[in-house]
Amino acid sequence: MSDSDPALPARVAILRLLNDTFRRTLTGGQIVVTPGVQALAPGELRRLIGLVRRFDLFEEDNDSLQQHDFGAVDLDGERYFFKIDYYDLSLEFGSDDPADPTKTTRVLTLMRADEY
C-alpha cells in the first residue's frame, strides 16, 4: 500500500509518515547502535546508515502493521536490522500516543541480525 492508500487507517498513515521521515532524515529522534554496529569502521557505518535511510522494501513479512518501523539490510555479506520504538519525551516510558510527535521520541536501534 502506498502512503496515500485510502484503505490505510489514518493513524497508521501518520505513524508511517513519521517513521519514514525520521529514518530518512535521522532528525526528530535518537539512534542507538549495538556493539556489533559500534565496532564498524567509520566508512562502513556511513554506508550502513545510508542503506537504512534509503530502505523502502516494506512487505507483509517485515511490516505486518504497515508502520515502516522495522527493516533488514545487507552490508558486505552481513545482515543488519533496524527497529523504531516509541518513547515518551523523557525516554523513561513508552509513548502514550506514538502518532503525536509532541508526546513521542522515536528511537531507531541499529543492530547486526545476530544481536537481535
C-alpha positions as CSV (number, residue, x, y, z in Angstrom):
1,M,0.0,0.0,0.0
2,S,1.2,3.5,-0.7
3,D,1.1,6.3,1.8
4,S,-1.9,7.8,0.1
5,D,-3.9,4.5,0.0
6,P,-7.4,5.3,1.2
7,A,-7.7,1.8,2.8
8,L,-4.8,2.7,5.2
9,P,-6.2,3.8,8.6
10,A,-5.3,7.4,9.3
11,R,-3.4,6.6,12.4
12,V,-1.2,4.0,10.6
13,A,-0.6,6.5,7.8
14,I,0.6,9.1,10.3
15,L,2.9,6.6,12.1
16,R,4.3,5.5,8.7
17,L,4.9,9.1,7.7
18,L,6.6,10.0,11.0
19,N,8.7,6.8,10.9
20,D,9.8,7.3,7.3
21,T,10.7,10.9,7.9
22,F,12.8,10.0,10.9
23,R,14.5,7.1,9.2
24,R,15.3,9.1,6.0
25,T,16.4,12.3,7.7
26,L,17.6,11.0,11.1
27,T,16.1,14.0,12.8
28,G,13.3,14.0,15.3
29,G,14.5,11.2,17.4
30,Q,17.6,9.3,18.6
31,I,19.7,6.5,17.2
32,V,21.1,3.6,19.3
33,V,23.6,1.2,18.0
34,T,24.6,-2.2,19.4
35,P,28.2,-3.2,20.0
36,G,28.4,-5.0,16.6
37,V,27.4,-1.8,14.8
38,Q,29.6,0.3,17.0
39,A,32.6,-1.9,16.0
40,L,32.2,-1.0,12.3
41,A,34.8,1.3,10.7
42,P,33.5,4.8,10.2
43,G,33.1,4.3,6.4
44,E,31.2,1.1,6.9
45,L,28.9,2.8,9.4
46,R,28.2,5.6,7.0
47,R,27.3,3.0,4.3
48,L,25.1,1.1,6.7
49,I,23.2,4.3,7.7
50,G,22.8,5.2,4.1
51,L,21.2,1.8,3.4
52,V,18.8,2.3,6.3
53,R,17.9,5.8,5.1
54,R,17.1,4.6,1.6
55,F,15.3,1.4,2.7
56,D,11.9,1.0,1.1
57,L,11.3,-2.7,0.9
58,F,8.5,-2.8,3.4
59,E,6.4,-6.0,2.9
60,E,4.0,-8.2,4.9
61,D,6.9,-10.3,6.3
62,N,8.8,-7.3,7.8
63,D,6.0,-4.8,8.2
64,S,2.8,-6.5,9.1
65,L,1.4,-3.5,10.9
66,Q,2.3,-1.2,7.9
67,Q,4.1,1.3,10.2
68,H,7.5,1.2,8.5
69,D,9.2,0.6,11.9
70,F,11.4,-2.4,11.1
71,G,13.6,-3.5,8.2
72,A,16.7,-5.5,7.3
73,V,19.6,-4.5,5.1
74,D,22.8,-6.3,4.0
75,L,26.3,-4.7,4.1
76,D,29.3,-6.7,2.9
77,G,27.5,-10.0,3.4
78,E,26.3,-9.2,6.9
79,R,22.6,-8.7,7.7
80,Y,21.6,-5.7,9.9
81,F,18.2,-4.9,11.4
82,F,16.7,-1.5,12.3
83,K,13.8,-1.0,14.6
84,I,11.9,2.1,15.6
85,D,10.4,2.3,19.0
86,Y,8.2,5.0,20.6
87,Y,9.1,6.5,24.0
88,D,7.8,9.5,26.0
89,L,9.8,12.7,25.8
90,S,11.9,11.8,28.9
91,L,12.8,8.4,27.3
92,E,11.5,6.7,30.5
93,F,8.4,5.0,29.3
94,G,6.6,4.0,26.1
95,S,4.8,6.9,24.4
96,D,1.1,7.2,25.2
97,D,0.5,8.3,21.6
98,P,3.2,7.4,19.0
99,A,1.3,9.3,16.3
100,D,1.7,12.6,18.2
101,P,5.3,13.9,17.8
102,T,4.8,16.3,20.7
103,K,4.4,13.4,23.0
104,T,6.9,10.9,21.4
105,T,10.6,10.5,21.0
106,R,11.4,7.9,18.2
107,V,14.4,5.7,18.9
108,L,15.9,3.8,16.0
109,T,18.0,0.9,17.1
110,L,20.5,-0.4,14.5
111,M,21.9,-3.9,15.1
112,R,23.5,-6.9,13.5
113,A,21.0,-9.6,12.9
114,D,22.8,-11.9,15.3
115,E,22.4,-9.4,18.0
116,Y,18.6,-9.4,17.8
